[in-house]
Amino acid sequence: KLLRMLDIKGAIVGIDAMGCQKKIPERIVAQEAHYILAVKDNQPEPHEAVKDYLETAKTTDFLSVPVSYDEQTNADHGRVEVRGCWLANEISTLPQPKNRHGLQSIA
């Protein structure tokens, strides 16, 4: 209900694993916005599908899957943090990708 009250046209909406429910991405896209959803292990089917997809692609150095990769390194408070993210736009082999309204990429 909250999404219907907000003017999100053209926005990028970030939401946690709750957003994996089918109706939430549908509502976001219906309002002409984009979304980034966190897929966590409390949503076992999409979580395992994304995890398996990326782990399989990684074992072949992403030769069969076109990806983008970005890495950032931060040093602060006596520690170094390295964060990396792979982005795959070819997701046709994911189980039931059509159930994720407007899904175009996984990371």
C-alpha positions as CSV (number, residue, x, y, z in Angstrom):
1,K,0.0,0.0,0.0
2,L,2.9,2.4,0.8
3,L,4.3,2.1,-2.8
4,R,0.9,3.3,-4.2
5,M,1.1,6.4,-2.1
6,L,4.6,7.4,-3.3
7,D,5.6,9.1,-6.6
8,I,8.4,6.8,-7.6
9,K,8.3,7.3,-11.4
10,G,11.9,7.2,-12.7
11,A,13.3,6.3,-9.3
12,I,15.4,3.3,-8.3
13,V,13.8,1.6,-5.3
14,G,16.0,-0.5,-3.1
15,I,14.3,-3.0,-0.8
16,D,15.4,-6.0,1.3
17,A,14.4,-9.6,0.8
18,M,10.7,-8.7,1.5
19,G,10.8,-7.3,-2.1
20,C,11.2,-10.7,-3.5
21,Q,7.5,-11.2,-3.1
22,K,6.0,-11.1,-6.6
23,K,3.6,-8.2,-6.1
24,I,6.2,-5.7,-4.9
25,P,8.4,-5.7,-8.1
26,E,5.2,-5.7,-10.2
27,R,4.0,-2.6,-8.4
28,I,7.3,-0.8,-8.7
29,V,7.5,-1.5,-12.5
30,A,3.8,-0.5,-12.9
31,Q,4.7,2.9,-11.4
32,E,7.5,3.3,-14.0
33,A,10.3,2.8,-11.5
34,H,13.3,0.4,-11.3
35,Y,14.2,-1.8,-8.4
36,I,17.1,-3.4,-6.6
37,L,16.1,-6.3,-4.4
38,A,18.3,-8.1,-1.9
39,V,17.9,-11.8,-2.2
40,K,18.7,-13.5,1.1
41,D,18.5,-17.0,2.3
42,N,15.1,-16.5,3.9
43,Q,13.9,-16.6,0.2
44,P,15.5,-20.0,-0.5
45,E,14.5,-20.5,-4.1
46,P,15.7,-17.2,-5.6
47,H,18.7,-17.1,-3.3
48,E,19.9,-20.6,-4.3
49,A,19.2,-19.8,-8.0
50,V,21.3,-16.6,-8.0
51,K,24.0,-18.2,-5.8
52,D,24.3,-21.3,-8.1
53,Y,24.3,-19.1,-11.2
54,L,27.1,-16.9,-10.1
55,E,29.2,-19.7,-8.5
56,T,28.9,-21.8,-11.7
57,A,29.9,-18.8,-13.8
58,K,32.8,-18.0,-11.5
59,T,34.3,-21.5,-11.9
60,T,34.7,-20.8,-15.6
61,D,36.0,-17.3,-15.1
62,F,32.7,-16.0,-16.5
63,L,33.7,-17.2,-20.0
64,S,30.1,-18.3,-20.8
65,V,28.4,-15.4,-19.0
66,P,29.0,-11.8,-19.9
67,V,29.4,-9.9,-16.6
68,S,30.6,-6.6,-15.3
69,Y,32.8,-6.5,-12.2
70,D,33.5,-3.7,-9.8
71,E,35.7,-3.7,-6.8
72,Q,36.3,-1.1,-4.1
73,T,38.9,-1.1,-1.4
74,N,38.6,1.0,1.8
75,A,41.1,1.3,4.6
76,D,39.8,2.7,7.8
77,H,40.1,2.1,11.6
78,G,43.1,-0.2,11.1
79,R,41.4,-2.6,8.7
80,V,41.1,-3.0,4.9
81,E,37.8,-3.9,3.4
82,V,37.6,-5.2,-0.2
83,R,34.1,-5.4,-1.7
84,G,33.5,-6.9,-5.1
85,C,30.3,-7.2,-7.2
86,W,29.6,-9.2,-10.3
87,L,26.7,-8.0,-12.5
88,A,25.2,-10.4,-15.0
89,N,22.6,-9.3,-17.6
90,E,22.1,-12.7,-19.2
91,I,19.8,-14.4,-16.8
92,S,17.6,-16.6,-19.1
93,T,18.9,-19.8,-17.5
94,L,17.7,-18.8,-14.0
95,P,14.6,-20.8,-12.9
96,Q,11.4,-19.0,-13.7
97,P,13.0,-15.6,-14.4
98,K,9.6,-14.4,-15.8
99,N,8.1,-14.6,-12.3
100,R,10.3,-11.7,-11.4
101,H,8.6,-8.8,-13.1
102,G,11.0,-6.6,-15.0
103,L,14.1,-8.5,-13.7
104,Q,17.0,-7.7,-16.0
105,S,20.2,-8.4,-14.0
106,I,21.5,-10.2,-11.0
107,A,24.5,-9.3,-8.9
